[in-house]
Amino acid sequence: MLETGKISALQMGMIIYPVLVSTAMLGGPNVMAQAARNDLWLTPFWSSLIGFLSVFIAIQLHKRFPGMTIIEQGKAIAGTVPSAIMGLLYLLVLLQVSGVIVREYADFIAIFLKETPLSVISSALIVVCAFAVKGGVEVLGRTAQVFFPMFIVPLLLMIGLVFPALDPGNLFPVLDRGLLPSIKGAITPLGWYSEVFLISYLLPVLANRPQGTKAAVWTVAGAMITMTIVNLVTLFLMGDALPNILFPIMDTARYVSIADFFENFENMESAVMAIWVIGAFIKVSMFYYATVLGTAQCLNLTCYQPLIWPIGFLIVLFSFWGIPSFAELGAITLLAIPAILAWSFCFWPGCLLLYAIVRGKRSKAKEVPSG
């Protein structure tokens, strides 16, 4: 086993929660409102269903093949040659998605750092993430544990400060066009919630494995509740204008004005940027770690550390390859990337699980009790 570190189920949840929420919180309300309008409060429920399904698939695969990641499980289920082809495609997906996440981060930060080249912003993020990945899963778990309050508290503070300006009347009429618009609005977020399948890389290193299922389910539920609250707050504040606002959470921050400290809105905007930076750091680090570890397992290496910097360079390269502009990035993240994520993190592992059940395949090695 390439990874010898251990994390708790709670730390796993603290890693995966920002992975699910960070991207969805920034532009999610705008994306969901375009189809669902004032019924976007219901959309996170529909999209979270694929998250719960992904958790079920990851847990069942882990029970059949304990101590293995999805790359190793593919080898055990499909055989050497088919698994090599599937593993290569899977790693290319991880690289591409990692590049898109880094590009999203760079484009957003560029709003504040207008004179800084995107390549510098992207490279700086990858360098920081590389040191976290090099430290292994224990460093990722402890980092997520330290940053988790910094991710949550500014969001709660902003919601509390803007609360007097909210108009619940913007919620009505409820479901005047039926359930279909809210379901359509869930198409793009389906990909975001399927990212919970990354627990496949964390379940083998849990110190308290029996708690892994509960932690994963609560993580998806927490992400669903968070997105529902964010959707309601932005809807109550912006009403019919919500589908036309690219980053609703940023505009929510601009409404905050209390005493002299918040007289200049940049203070609360900085808090929103801090949320996004922390979330992006944890999310990129997790995808980065999965890519490096998966590549080492595909190549049957004895350690993954030598791959960190080459793969980091490729992630930066992929953040620009095929993404010439911010508009093109928006088109990619709206449908293409969510479809790829849903296929790679839910449907393909689901097919592997079904094949393993039909053929009666499971690991001969018994799972060693943890803790």
C-alpha positions as CSV (number, residue, x, y, z in Angstrom):
1,M,0.0,0.0,0.0
2,L,1.5,3.3,-1.1
3,E,-0.2,5.4,1.6
4,T,0.7,4.5,5.2
5,G,-0.9,7.5,6.9
6,K,-4.2,7.4,8.8
7,I,-7.1,9.9,9.1
8,S,-10.3,9.8,11.0
9,A,-13.8,9.6,9.5
10,L,-14.4,13.2,10.7
11,Q,-11.3,14.4,8.9
12,M,-12.5,12.6,5.7
13,G,-15.8,14.5,5.9
14,M,-13.9,17.8,6.4
15,I,-11.9,17.1,3.3
16,I,-14.9,16.1,1.1
17,Y,-17.3,18.8,2.3
18,P,-15.3,21.7,0.7
19,V,-14.8,19.5,-2.4
20,L,-18.6,19.4,-2.8
21,V,-19.5,22.9,-1.7
22,S,-16.8,25.3,-2.8
23,T,-17.6,25.4,-6.5
24,A,-21.3,25.0,-6.0
25,M,-21.5,27.8,-3.5
26,L,-19.8,30.4,-5.7
27,G,-21.7,30.0,-9.0
28,G,-24.3,27.4,-8.1
29,P,-27.3,29.7,-7.3
30,N,-26.9,31.3,-10.7
31,V,-26.7,28.0,-12.6
32,M,-29.7,26.5,-10.7
33,A,-31.8,29.6,-11.0
34,Q,-31.5,29.7,-14.8
35,A,-33.7,26.6,-15.0
36,A,-35.5,26.4,-11.7
37,R,-36.1,30.2,-11.1
38,N,-37.6,30.6,-7.6
39,D,-37.8,26.8,-7.1
40,L,-34.0,26.5,-6.9
41,W,-34.3,25.8,-3.2
42,L,-35.5,22.3,-4.1
43,T,-32.7,21.7,-6.7
44,P,-29.9,20.6,-4.2
45,F,-32.2,17.8,-3.0
46,W,-32.5,16.3,-6.5
47,S,-28.8,16.7,-7.3
48,S,-27.7,15.2,-3.9
49,L,-29.3,11.9,-4.9
50,I,-26.3,11.1,-7.1
51,G,-24.1,11.9,-4.2
52,F,-25.8,9.4,-2.0
53,L,-25.6,6.9,-4.8
54,S,-21.9,7.5,-5.2
55,V,-21.4,7.0,-1.5
56,F,-23.3,3.7,-1.7
57,I,-21.2,2.5,-4.7
58,A,-17.9,3.5,-3.0
59,I,-18.8,1.8,0.3
60,Q,-19.9,-1.4,-1.5
61,L,-16.7,-1.6,-3.6
62,H,-14.7,-1.0,-0.4
63,K,-16.5,-3.8,1.4
64,R,-15.8,-6.2,-1.5
65,F,-12.2,-5.0,-2.0
66,P,-11.0,-3.5,1.4
67,G,-7.9,-1.5,1.4
68,M,-8.0,-0.7,-2.3
69,T,-8.8,2.5,-4.2
70,I,-10.9,2.6,-7.4
71,I,-7.8,2.1,-9.5
72,E,-6.8,-1.1,-7.7
73,Q,-10.4,-2.3,-7.6
74,G,-10.6,-1.9,-11.3
75,K,-7.6,-4.2,-11.7
76,A,-9.2,-6.8,-9.4
77,I,-12.5,-6.7,-11.2
78,A,-11.7,-6.2,-14.9
79,G,-8.3,-7.7,-15.3
80,T,-4.9,-6.2,-16.3
81,V,-5.4,-5.0,-19.8
82,P,-9.0,-3.6,-19.6
83,S,-8.2,-2.0,-16.2
84,A,-5.1,-0.4,-17.6
85,I,-7.1,1.3,-20.4
86,M,-9.9,2.3,-18.0
87,G,-7.3,3.6,-15.4
88,L,-5.6,5.7,-18.1
89,L,-8.9,7.3,-19.1
90,Y,-9.8,7.8,-15.4
91,L,-6.5,9.6,-14.7
92,L,-7.0,11.8,-17.8
93,V,-10.4,12.8,-16.4
94,L,-8.8,13.6,-13.0
95,L,-6.2,15.7,-14.8
96,Q,-8.7,17.6,-16.9
97,V,-11.1,18.2,-14.0
98,S,-8.2,19.4,-11.8
99,G,-7.1,21.8,-14.6
100,V,-10.6,23.2,-14.8
101,I,-10.9,23.7,-11.0
102,V,-7.5,25.5,-11.0
103,R,-8.6,27.7,-13.9
104,E,-11.9,28.6,-12.1
105,Y,-9.8,29.6,-9.1
106,A,-7.4,31.7,-11.2
107,D,-10.2,33.5,-13.0
108,F,-12.0,34.3,-9.8
109,I,-8.8,35.5,-8.0
110,A,-8.0,37.6,-11.1
111,I,-11.1,39.7,-10.3
112,F,-9.2,41.0,-7.3
113,L,-5.6,40.8,-8.7
114,K,-6.2,42.3,-12.1
115,E,-2.5,42.8,-13.0
116,T,-1.4,39.3,-12.1
117,P,-1.2,36.8,-14.9
118,L,-3.4,33.7,-14.7
119,S,-0.4,31.4,-15.0
120,V,1.2,32.9,-11.9
121,I,-2.0,32.5,-9.9
122,S,-2.5,28.9,-11.1
123,S,1.2,28.0,-10.4
124,A,1.1,29.5,-6.9
125,L,-1.9,27.3,-6.0
126,I,-0.4,24.2,-7.4
127,V,2.9,24.8,-5.5
128,V,1.1,25.1,-2.2
129,C,-1.1,22.1,-2.9
130,A,2.0,20.1,-3.9
131,F,3.5,20.5,-0.5
132,A,0.2,19.3,1.1
133,V,0.1,16.3,-1.2
134,K,3.7,15.5,-0.5
135,G,2.9,15.3,3.2
136,G,0.4,12.6,2.5
137,V,-3.2,12.0,3.6
138,E,-2.5,12.9,7.2
139,V,-1.4,16.4,6.2
140,L,-4.5,16.7,4.0
141,G,-6.7,15.6,6.9
142,R,-5.1,17.9,9.5
143,T,-5.1,20.9,7.0
144,A,-8.8,20.4,6.3
145,Q,-9.5,20.2,10.0
146,V,-7.7,23.4,10.7
147,F,-9.3,25.3,7.8
148,F,-12.8,23.9,8.2
149,P,-13.9,26.6,10.7
150,M,-12.4,29.3,8.5
151,F,-14.5,28.0,5.6
152,I,-17.8,27.9,7.6
153,V,-17.6,30.9,9.9
154,P,-17.4,33.7,7.3
155,L,-20.3,32.2,5.4
156,L,-22.5,32.1,8.6
157,L,-21.4,35.6,9.5
158,M,-22.3,37.0,6.1
159,I,-25.7,35.3,6.2
160,G,-26.4,36.6,9.7
161,L,-25.4,40.2,8.7
162,V,-27.5,40.2,5.5
163,F,-30.5,38.5,7.2
164,P,-32.5,41.8,7.8
165,A,-32.5,42.5,4.1
166,L,-34.0,39.2,3.0
167,D,-37.4,39.1,1.5
168,P,-39.1,35.6,1.8
169,G,-41.8,36.8,-0.6
170,N,-39.4,36.1,-3.5
171,L,-40.0,32.4,-2.8
172,F,-43.6,32.6,-4.2
173,P,-45.3,31.2,-6.1
174,V,-44.0,27.8,-5.1
175,L,-43.8,25.1,-7.8
176,D,-46.1,27.1,-10.1
177,R,-44.5,25.3,-13.1
178,G,-44.4,21.9,-11.3
179,L,-41.3,19.9,-10.3
180,L,-39.7,19.7,-13.8
181,P,-37.8,23.1,-13.6
182,S,-36.2,22.2,-10.3
183,I,-35.1,18.9,-11.7
184,K,-33.7,20.5,-14.8
185,G,-31.7,22.9,-12.5
186,A,-30.1,19.8,-10.9
187,I,-28.4,18.6,-14.1
188,T,-25.2,20.6,-13.6
189,P,-24.9,20.1,-9.8
190,L,-25.2,16.3,-10.4
191,G,-21.5,16.3,-11.3
192,W,-20.5,18.3,-8.3
193,Y,-22.2,15.9,-5.8
194,S,-20.8,12.8,-7.6
195,E,-17.3,14.1,-6.5
196,V,-18.0,12.5,-3.1
197,F,-16.8,9.3,-4.7
198,L,-13.3,10.5,-4.0
199,I,-13.8,8.8,-0.6
200,S,-12.6,5.8,-2.5
201,Y,-9.1,7.1,-2.0
202,L,-9.7,7.8,1.7
203,L,-11.7,4.8,3.0
204,P,-8.6,2.5,2.9
205,V,-6.7,4.9,5.2
206,L,-9.4,5.5,7.8
207,A,-8.4,4.8,11.4
208,N,-12.1,4.2,12.3
209,R,-13.5,2.6,9.2
210,P,-16.9,1.6,10.7
211,Q,-17.6,5.4,10.9
212,G,-16.7,6.0,7.2
213,T,-20.2,5.3,5.9
214,K,-21.9,7.6,8.4
215,A,-19.3,10.4,7.8
216,A,-19.8,10.2,4.0
217,V,-23.6,10.3,4.2
218,W,-23.5,13.2,6.6
219,T,-21.1,15.0,4.3
220,V,-23.5,14.8,1.4
221,A,-26.4,15.8,3.6
222,G,-24.4,18.7,4.9
223,A,-23.5,19.9,1.4
224,M,-27.2,19.6,0.4
225,I,-28.4,21.7,3.4
226,T,-25.6,24.3,2.8
227,M,-26.6,24.7,-0.8
228,T,-30.3,25.0,0.0
229,I,-29.5,27.7,2.6
230,V,-27.2,29.6,0.1
231,N,-29.9,29.3,-2.6
232,L,-32.6,30.6,-0.3
233,V,-30.5,33.5,0.9
234,T,-29.5,34.7,-2.6
235,L,-33.1,34.2,-3.8
236,F,-34.6,36.2,-0.9
237,L,-32.1,38.9,-1.5
238,M,-32.0,39.2,-5.3
239,G,-35.3,37.8,-6.4
240,D,-35.9,37.6,-10.2
241,A,-32.4,39.1,-10.9
242,L,-30.7,36.0,-9.5
243,P,-30.4,34.1,-12.9
244,N,-28.5,37.1,-14.3
245,I,-25.9,37.4,-11.6
246,L,-22.7,35.4,-12.2
247,F,-21.4,35.2,-8.6
248,P,-24.5,35.7,-6.3
249,I,-22.5,35.1,-3.2
250,M,-20.2,38.0,-4.0
251,D,-23.2,40.3,-4.5
252,T,-24.6,39.1,-1.2
253,A,-21.4,40.2,0.4
254,R,-21.8,43.7,-1.1
255,Y,-25.1,44.1,0.7
256,V,-23.4,43.8,4.1
257,S,-22.9,47.2,5.7
258,I,-22.6,47.4,9.5
259,A,-20.7,50.1,11.4
260,D,-17.4,51.5,10.1
261,F,-15.7,48.1,9.6
262,F,-18.2,47.2,6.9
263,E,-18.6,50.7,5.5
264,N,-16.2,49.6,2.7
265,F,-17.7,46.4,1.2
266,E,-14.3,45.1,0.3
267,N,-14.0,43.7,3.8
268,M,-16.8,41.3,3.4
269,E,-15.8,40.5,-0.2
270,S,-12.4,39.5,1.2
271,A,-14.2,37.1,3.5
272,V,-15.9,35.5,0.5
273,M,-12.6,35.3,-1.3
274,A,-11.1,33.6,1.7
275,I,-13.9,31.0,1.6
276,W,-13.2,30.4,-2.0
277,V,-9.4,30.2,-1.6
278,I,-9.7,27.7,1.3
279,G,-12.3,25.6,-0.5
280,A,-10.3,25.6,-3.8
281,F,-7.1,24.7,-1.9
282,I,-8.7,21.7,-0.3
283,K,-10.5,20.7,-3.5
284,V,-7.5,20.9,-5.7
285,S,-5.3,19.1,-3.1
286,M,-7.8,16.2,-3.0
287,F,-8.0,15.9,-6.8
288,Y,-4.2,16.3,-7.0
289,Y,-3.7,13.6,-4.4
290,A,-6.1,11.2,-6.2
291,T,-4.3,11.8,-9.5
292,V,-0.8,11.2,-8.1
293,L,-1.8,8.2,-6.0
294,G,-3.8,6.7,-8.9
295,T,-1.0,7.2,-11.4
296,A,1.5,5.5,-9.0
297,Q,-0.9,2.6,-8.6
298,C,-1.4,2.3,-12.4
299,L,2.4,2.2,-12.9
300,N,2.9,-0.2,-9.9
301,L,5.4,2.2,-8.3
302,T,6.5,1.8,-4.7
303,C,6.0,5.5,-3.8
304,Y,4.0,8.4,-5.4
305,Q,6.2,11.4,-4.3
306,P,8.3,11.5,-7.5
307,L,5.1,12.1,-9.5
308,I,4.0,15.1,-7.6
309,W,5.8,17.9,-9.5
310,P,5.4,16.4,-13.0
311,I,1.7,16.0,-12.4
312,G,1.4,19.5,-10.9
313,F,2.9,20.9,-14.1
314,L,0.4,18.9,-16.2
315,I,-2.5,20.3,-14.1
316,V,-1.4,23.9,-14.7
317,L,-1.0,23.0,-18.4
318,F,-4.5,21.5,-18.5
319,S,-5.9,24.6,-16.8
320,F,-5.1,26.5,-20.1
321,W,-5.4,23.7,-22.7
322,G,-8.7,24.0,-24.5
323,I,-9.9,26.9,-22.3
324,P,-9.0,30.1,-24.2
325,S,-11.4,32.4,-22.3
326,F,-13.6,32.8,-19.3
327,A,-16.7,32.4,-21.5
328,E,-15.4,29.1,-22.8
329,L,-14.7,28.0,-19.2
330,G,-18.3,28.7,-18.3
331,A,-19.6,26.6,-21.2
332,I,-17.3,23.7,-20.2
333,T,-18.3,23.8,-16.5
334,L,-22.0,24.1,-17.3
335,L,-22.5,20.7,-19.0
336,A,-19.3,19.0,-20.2
337,I,-17.4,18.7,-16.8
338,P,-20.5,17.7,-14.8
339,A,-21.3,15.0,-17.4
340,I,-17.7,13.7,-17.2
341,L,-17.8,13.7,-13.4
342,A,-21.1,11.9,-13.2
343,W,-19.9,9.2,-15.6
344,S,-16.5,8.8,-13.9
345,F,-17.5,9.0,-10.3
346,C,-20.9,7.3,-10.3
347,F,-21.9,5.3,-13.5
348,W,-18.6,3.8,-14.3
349,P,-17.8,2.6,-10.7
350,G,-21.5,1.5,-10.6
351,C,-20.9,-0.7,-13.6
352,L,-17.7,-2.1,-12.0
353,L,-19.7,-2.9,-8.9
354,L,-22.5,-4.7,-10.8
355,Y,-19.9,-6.7,-12.8
356,A,-18.2,-7.7,-9.5
357,I,-21.6,-8.8,-8.0
358,V,-22.6,-10.8,-11.1
359,R,-19.2,-12.5,-11.4
360,G,-19.0,-13.0,-7.6
361,K,-15.6,-11.2,-7.4
362,R,-14.2,-9.9,-4.2
363,S,-10.9,-9.6,-2.5
364,K,-9.5,-12.8,-0.9
365,A,-7.7,-10.7,1.8
366,K,-9.8,-9.8,4.8
367,E,-9.9,-6.3,6.0
368,V,-7.7,-5.6,9.1
369,P,-9.7,-4.1,11.9
370,S,-8.9,-0.4,12.4
371,G,-8.3,1.8,15.4
